[in-house]
Amino acid sequence: MVFNWFRRQFNDQQEKKEEQKSQSSASPEEVEATEEEETTASEPTPVEATKEEETTANEPTPVEATEEEETTTSEPTPTGTPAWLQQSGGLEKLKESAIDDTPEPEPVTETPTSEETVTTQDEETTWSAQVLANQGRTPEEISEEEISWLKQLRRGLGKTRRNFLNQLKATVGKGPLNEEAVMEIEALLLQADVGIEATDYIVETLQAKMREEALPLESAIAYLKEIVREILERPFQEKNTPITFAPEQDKLNIWLITGVNGAGKTTTIGKLAHLGQKSDYTCLIAAADTFRAAAVEQVKAWGDRANTEVVANPGKNTDPAAVVYDAISKAQSKGTELLLVDTAGRLQNKKNLMEELGKIRKVIDKKAPDANIESLLVIDASLGQNGLRQAEAFTEVARLSGVVLTKLDGSSKGGVALAISKQLNLPIRFIGAGEGIEDLRPFSSYEFAEALLSE
Ligand SMILES: Nc1nc2c(ncn2[C@@H]2O[C@H](COP(=O)(O)OP(=O)(O)OP(=O)(O)O)[C@@H](O)[C@H]2O)c(=O)[nH]1
């Protein structure tokens, strides 16, 4: 049984249900897991998670994840509780708070540096486990890999979160927001790259609520999370598109990856191919960024890392549409399920670039009329509003299905996710938070709002 990392559930839910039922004679924790399963989507069991880790052990991982591995073990314990959760004491905390919608991680009060690091790691683990638990996962179903990812996301948004929370602490709980408080919150949102439209919407909605009732801090944060989720989810609703964005099995899916130079297209392709391989799809990459000489070599290197074949034409002045044509032929003859197409981020001018994208799209439509074709725009989160402006050109021609937001780990302030949703009205499909092959996951508005606003 294979875990589908795009859907974040097993490919064959039915199979898993049966398997869990046959195991349900064990501990109360395991019984709980079976009951949970009936009401929620299938997610990884510790056994699966361990298998996954075994098969990905050789891949490059971010430094943080490696450190984590040193302090924890992925082996499930005899009681069925993952060791990482036992070590952090997180299980007790998780159980205590499992019924709360708005969990409160314990504040850090210690000062010694080495202990503080451990405490923070523990809190991050507990927080991550809680976020997954709130989405219906039992402790036994939570894999270490997903915990690492959530920690990474939380760290990436750390600075913005602390600023927000400090400001909220200083202003809410005192009745309707006064003019000064509104201006401060507005400034904070704009500094976090939320953009004018989304900032106005957040401030107005928050203010209207606070006119109705004086919200204590906790309620204000919970309400703010709701607003954030609403903004992030609106493009999905307006486009009537499912939240899950996964290749269809046993069918050719072609994902065209676009975006300006340096946004992270090639890296994203490598990460997506890796997710595809892990999820048991057959994958192929088309190196159609023929404008920049090094781009083909770069995408080949990522193909190697992701164990995915790359179709390229090494000749000079190669027509990118011809590379795509060859790649589709190959995909069709091999029965490939996911073909990822790298495209140029810069040409002599915007008109040429857009013409080239149009030509590639035409070839795809003609050569693979039955394929599922998606077009993803890669945006560098650390560029803030500038990244958004650059992206606007692509929205005109590329018939976009959504956005991949990269570099949420660096100097990015994270708020650009809200600006993208509000201004471009595009669903965010994946987020990248690191340069390693594991550092990309499907976007979850719930997890993002929690990472941005949870204390
Ligand atoms: N910190 C961080 N760096 C990233 C992330 N994604 C990509 N990068 C880095 O961003 C730089 C540019 O990434 P590429 O994948 O080459 O970008 P590109 O859009 O393909 O650029 P061109 O090939 O020039 O068109 C590389 O140094 C990547 O390692 C991310 O999520 N976090």
The ligand as an SDF file (V2000), in Angstrom:
LIG
                    3D

 32 34  0  0  0  0  0  0  0  0999 V2000
   15.7270   28.6650    0.6150 N   0  0  0  0  0  0  0  0  0  0  0  0
   15.1060   28.1790   -0.4530 C   0  0  0  0  0  0  0  0  0  0  0  0
   15.7030   28.2250   -1.6450 N   0  0  0  0  0  0  0  0  0  0  0  0
   15.0520   27.7140   -2.7060 C   0  0  0  0  0  0  0  0  0  0  0  0
   13.7590   27.1530   -2.6080 C   0  0  0  0  0  0  0  0  0  0  0  0
   13.3830   26.7550   -3.8550 N   0  0  0  0  0  0  0  0  0  0  0  0
   14.4160   27.0540   -4.6710 C   0  0  0  0  0  0  0  0  0  0  0  0
   15.4260   27.6340   -3.9960 N   0  0  0  0  0  0  0  0  0  0  0  0
   16.7100   28.1290   -4.5010 C   0  0  0  0  0  0  0  0  0  0  0  0
   16.4870   29.1760   -5.4340 O   0  0  0  0  0  0  0  0  0  0  0  0
   17.5100   29.2020   -6.4180 C   0  0  0  0  0  0  0  0  0  0  0  0
   16.8780   29.2320   -7.8110 C   0  0  0  0  0  0  0  0  0  0  0  0
   16.1640   28.0280   -7.9830 O   0  0  0  0  0  0  0  0  0  0  0  0
   15.9410   27.3760   -9.4330 P   0  0  0  0  0  0  0  0  0  0  0  0
   15.1410   26.1700   -9.2150 O   0  0  0  0  0  0  0  0  0  0  0  0
   17.2090   27.2820  -10.1670 O   0  0  0  0  0  0  0  0  0  0  0  0
   15.0640   28.5100  -10.0780 O   0  0  0  0  0  0  0  0  0  0  0  0
   14.5220   28.5940  -11.5770 P   0  0  0  0  0  0  0  0  0  0  0  0
   13.2150   29.2780  -11.4860 O   0  0  0  0  0  0  0  0  0  0  0  0
   14.5630   27.2770  -12.2080 O   0  0  0  0  0  0  0  0  0  0  0  0
   15.5710   29.5490  -12.2240 O   0  0  0  0  0  0  0  0  0  0  0  0
   16.1540   29.5400  -13.7170 P   0  0  0  0  0  0  0  0  0  0  0  0
   16.6820   28.1510  -13.9550 O   0  0  0  0  0  0  0  0  0  0  0  0
   17.2250   30.5620  -13.6500 O   0  0  0  0  0  0  0  0  0  0  0  0
   15.0240   29.8960  -14.6150 O   0  0  0  0  0  0  0  0  0  0  0  0
   18.3610   27.9610   -6.1680 C   0  0  0  0  0  0  0  0  0  0  0  0
   19.5050   28.3560   -5.4740 O   0  0  0  0  0  0  0  0  0  0  0  0
   17.4850   27.0890   -5.2720 C   0  0  0  0  0  0  0  0  0  0  0  0
   18.2220   26.2750   -4.4100 O   0  0  0  0  0  0  0  0  0  0  0  0
   13.1200   27.1400   -1.3170 C   0  0  0  0  0  0  0  0  0  0  0  0
   11.9810   26.6980   -1.1050 O   0  0  0  0  0  0  0  0  0  0  0  0
   13.8580   27.6560   -0.2840 N   0  0  0  0  0  0  0  0  0  0  0  0
  1  2  1  0
  2  3  2  0
  2 32  1  0
  3  4  1  0
  4  5  2  0
  4  8  1  0
  5  6  1  0
  5 30  1  0
  6  7  2  0
  7  8  1  0
  8  9  1  0
  9 10  1  0
  9 28  1  0
 10 11  1  0
 11 12  1  0
 11 26  1  0
 12 13  1  0
 13 14  1  0
 14 15  2  0
 14 16  1  0
 14 17  1  0
 17 18  1  0
 18 19  2  0
 18 20  1  0
 18 21  1  0
 21 22  1  0
 22 23  2  0
 22 24  1  0
 22 25  1  0
 26 27  1  0
 26 28  1  0
 28 29  1  0
 30 31  2  0
 30 32  1  0
M  END
$$$$
